[in-house]
């Protein structure tokens, strides 16, 4: 979640590709074609090494890919809906964990994926959201935003290996070195509403997730459809 001094130096030295918007932000100047990795000053950005991106800046406009630093924590931001990060070389049965936070306070947002089934987590959340998916088939898993989102972690672990292997090494949180073992949904009165997201009615809920290292994570979200 903290960009290295090398990455920041390379971003600063590459005004052709990156606009140094402020003392806390860089944004893309040139459009990215689908399947591109992101680089600065001729070097792949280490914190996103292993990931590729969908087309950004061709139809969505420039400045949609943002690297924020000195923001406690740092973050990778896709500023818009329909923007994609690809996780390549997944195997069937792998567990994919995606930790995001809405880029606009109070607006429920999330991700959709292809080639994976949601195991835990919400379609949308007005705050932070941990989504866990099981990969369907060997290959790439595209992660697509519903609206502007900060990405805090993208990680993959193989079946039978509960320790999460970070892909975006420096966009991480110690909480997510564990694997979720139970999720319960509560209504705003504190009563249990269910344990299966698909069976919840439309409404506002609290998601509580327990991890195998004893950590408990809570998030508030809106389910907009049955």
C-alpha positions as CSV (number, residue, x, y, z in Angstrom):
1,X,0.0,0.0,0.0
2,X,3.1,2.2,-0.1
3,X,4.8,2.9,-3.4
4,X,8.5,2.5,-3.3
5,X,10.9,5.5,-3.7
6,X,12.1,3.8,-7.0
7,X,8.6,3.7,-8.4
8,X,8.0,7.4,-7.4
9,X,11.3,8.5,-8.9
10,X,10.5,6.7,-12.2
11,X,7.0,8.3,-12.3
12,X,8.5,11.7,-11.8
13,X,11.1,11.1,-14.5
14,X,8.4,10.1,-17.1
15,X,6.2,13.1,-18.0
16,X,5.5,11.6,-21.4
17,X,3.4,8.9,-19.7
18,X,2.5,10.3,-16.3
19,X,1.1,13.6,-15.2
20,X,2.3,14.6,-11.7
21,X,-1.0,16.2,-10.8
22,X,-0.3,17.1,-7.2
23,X,2.0,16.3,-4.3
24,X,0.0,13.0,-3.8
25,X,-1.0,11.9,-7.3
26,X,0.2,10.7,-10.7
27,X,-2.2,9.9,-13.5
28,X,-1.8,8.4,-17.0
29,X,-1.1,10.8,-19.9
30,X,-1.1,8.3,-22.7
31,X,-3.9,5.7,-23.4
32,X,-3.3,2.1,-22.5
33,X,-4.3,-0.6,-25.0
34,X,-6.0,-3.8,-23.7
35,X,-3.5,-6.2,-22.2
36,X,-0.9,-3.6,-21.3
37,X,1.2,-3.6,-18.1
38,X,2.0,-0.2,-16.6
39,X,5.5,1.2,-16.7
40,X,7.3,4.4,-15.8
41,X,10.6,5.6,-17.2
42,X,10.9,2.4,-19.2
43,X,10.5,0.1,-16.2
44,X,7.4,-2.0,-15.3
45,X,6.0,-0.6,-12.0
46,X,7.0,-3.3,-9.5
47,X,3.9,-3.0,-7.3
48,X,1.7,-4.0,-10.2
49,X,4.0,-6.5,-11.8
50,X,2.1,-9.6,-12.9
51,X,-1.1,-7.6,-13.7
52,X,-2.3,-6.3,-17.0
53,X,-5.0,-3.7,-17.7
54,X,-7.9,-3.2,-20.0
55,X,-8.0,-0.3,-22.4
56,X,-7.8,3.0,-20.5
57,X,-7.9,6.4,-22.1
58,X,-9.1,5.3,-25.5
59,X,-12.8,5.9,-24.9
60,X,-12.8,6.5,-21.1
61,X,-10.6,9.5,-21.2
62,X,-7.1,10.1,-19.9
63,X,-6.3,10.4,-16.2
64,X,-8.5,7.5,-15.2
65,X,-5.5,5.4,-14.0
66,X,-4.1,7.0,-10.9
67,X,-1.3,6.3,-8.4
68,X,-1.8,8.1,-5.1
69,X,1.0,8.3,-2.6
70,X,1.5,10.0,0.8
71,X,-2.2,9.3,1.3
72,X,-1.9,6.8,4.2
73,X,-2.2,4.4,2.6
74,X,-1.1,4.7,-0.9
75,X,-3.5,3.4,-3.5
76,X,-4.0,2.3,-7.1
77,X,-7.2,4.1,-8.4
78,X,-9.3,3.3,-11.4
79,X,-11.5,6.4,-11.7
80,X,-14.5,5.2,-13.5
81,X,-16.8,2.3,-14.3
82,X,-16.0,-0.4,-16.8
83,X,-12.3,-0.2,-16.2
84,X,-10.4,-3.6,-15.9
85,X,-7.4,-5.1,-14.2
86,X,-6.5,-8.6,-15.5
87,X,-5.1,-11.4,-13.3
88,X,-3.3,-13.8,-15.7
89,X,-2.2,-17.4,-15.3
90,X,-4.8,-18.4,-12.8
91,X,-5.6,-22.1,-12.4
92,X,-9.1,-23.6,-11.9
93,X,-10.0,-23.7,-8.2
94,X,-7.6,-20.9,-7.3
95,X,-8.9,-18.4,-4.7
96,X,-8.8,-14.7,-5.8
97,X,-9.1,-12.0,-3.1
98,X,-9.8,-8.4,-4.2
99,X,-9.8,-5.7,-1.6
100,X,-11.3,-2.4,-2.7
101,X,-12.6,0.9,-1.3
102,X,-15.1,3.2,-3.0
103,X,-13.5,6.3,-4.4
104,X,-16.4,8.5,-3.4
105,X,-17.6,8.3,0.3
106,X,-21.0,6.8,0.6
107,X,-21.4,5.7,-3.0
108,X,-21.9,1.9,-3.2
109,X,-19.4,0.4,-5.7
110,X,-17.7,-2.9,-6.4
111,X,-16.3,-5.2,-9.0
112,X,-17.5,-7.8,-11.4
113,X,-15.3,-10.7,-12.6
114,X,-15.2,-13.1,-15.5
115,X,-14.0,-16.7,-15.2
116,X,-14.6,-16.8,-11.4
117,X,-17.5,-17.2,-9.0
118,X,-18.0,-15.0,-6.0
119,X,-17.5,-17.0,-2.8
120,X,-17.7,-14.2,-0.2
121,X,-18.2,-10.5,-0.3
122,X,-20.7,-8.1,-1.8
123,X,-21.6,-6.9,-5.2
124,X,-21.5,-3.3,-3.9
125,X,-20.3,-1.5,-0.8
126,X,-20.4,2.1,0.3
127,X,-17.0,1.7,2.1
128,X,-14.3,-0.9,1.9
129,X,-15.0,-4.4,0.5
130,X,-13.2,-7.7,0.5
131,X,-14.5,-10.0,-2.3
132,X,-13.4,-13.6,-2.5
133,X,-13.8,-15.6,-5.8
134,X,-13.1,-19.1,-6.9
135,X,-11.5,-19.3,-10.4
136,X,-13.6,-21.3,-12.8
137,X,-11.0,-22.3,-15.5
138,X,-7.3,-21.9,-16.2
139,X,-6.5,-18.5,-17.7
140,X,-7.0,-14.8,-17.1
141,X,-9.6,-13.4,-14.6
142,X,-10.7,-9.8,-15.6
143,X,-11.7,-7.6,-12.6
144,X,-14.0,-4.7,-13.8
145,X,-15.1,-1.7,-11.8
146,X,-18.7,-0.6,-11.5
147,X,-17.5,2.9,-10.7
148,X,-14.3,4.6,-9.4
149,X,-12.5,2.3,-6.9
150,X,-9.3,2.2,-4.9
151,X,-7.5,-1.1,-5.1
152,X,-5.7,-2.1,-1.9
153,X,-5.0,-5.8,-2.7
154,X,-5.2,-8.3,-5.4
155,X,-4.0,-11.8,-4.5
156,X,-4.3,-15.4,-5.5
157,X,-3.8,-18.7,-3.6
158,X,-3.9,-22.2,-4.9
159,X,-6.3,-24.9,-3.6
160,X,-5.0,-26.4,-0.4
161,X,-2.6,-23.5,0.2
162,X,-4.4,-21.0,2.5
163,X,-1.6,-18.4,2.7
164,X,-2.4,-15.7,0.1
165,X,0.3,-15.1,-2.4
166,X,0.4,-11.4,-3.2
167,X,0.5,-10.3,-6.9
168,X,0.5,-6.6,-6.2
169,X,3.0,-6.9,-3.4
170,X,3.0,-3.4,-2.1
171,X,-0.7,-2.9,-2.3
172,X,-1.6,-5.2,0.5
173,X,-2.8,-5.5,4.1
174,X,-1.7,-7.9,6.8
175,X,-5.3,-8.9,7.4
176,X,-5.5,-10.5,4.0
177,X,-2.7,-13.0,4.6
178,X,-5.5,-15.1,6.0
179,X,-8.3,-17.0,4.3
180,X,-12.0,-16.3,5.1
181,X,-13.7,-19.2,6.9
182,X,-17.2,-17.8,7.7
183,X,-19.4,-14.9,6.6
184,X,-22.6,-13.7,8.2
185,X,-24.9,-10.9,7.2
186,X,-26.8,-8.8,9.7
187,X,-29.6,-6.2,9.3
188,X,-29.2,-2.8,10.9
189,X,-30.9,-4.0,14.0
190,X,-28.1,-6.4,14.6
191,X,-30.1,-9.6,13.9
192,X,-28.8,-12.3,11.6
193,X,-30.2,-11.8,8.1
194,X,-28.6,-14.9,6.6
195,X,-25.4,-16.6,5.6
196,X,-25.9,-16.7,1.9
197,X,-25.6,-13.4,0.0
198,X,-27.8,-14.7,-2.9
199,X,-30.7,-15.3,-0.5
200,X,-30.7,-11.7,0.9
201,X,-33.6,-9.4,0.0
202,X,-32.9,-5.9,-1.2
203,X,-31.7,-3.6,1.6
204,X,-28.9,-2.4,3.8
205,X,-26.7,-5.0,5.7
206,X,-23.6,-5.4,7.7
207,X,-21.2,-8.1,6.5
208,X,-19.0,-9.8,9.1
209,X,-16.3,-12.1,7.9
210,X,-14.1,-14.3,10.1
211,X,-10.6,-15.3,8.9
212,X,-8.4,-18.3,9.9
213,X,-6.0,-16.1,11.8
214,X,-8.7,-14.8,14.1
215,X,-9.3,-11.5,12.3
216,X,-12.9,-10.3,11.9
217,X,-13.7,-7.7,9.3
218,X,-17.0,-5.7,9.1
219,X,-18.4,-3.7,6.2
220,X,-21.7,-2.0,5.5
221,X,-23.3,-2.4,2.0
222,X,-26.5,-2.0,0.0
223,X,-27.9,-4.9,-1.9
224,X,-29.7,-3.3,-4.8
225,X,-31.5,-6.3,-6.3
226,X,-32.8,-9.7,-5.3
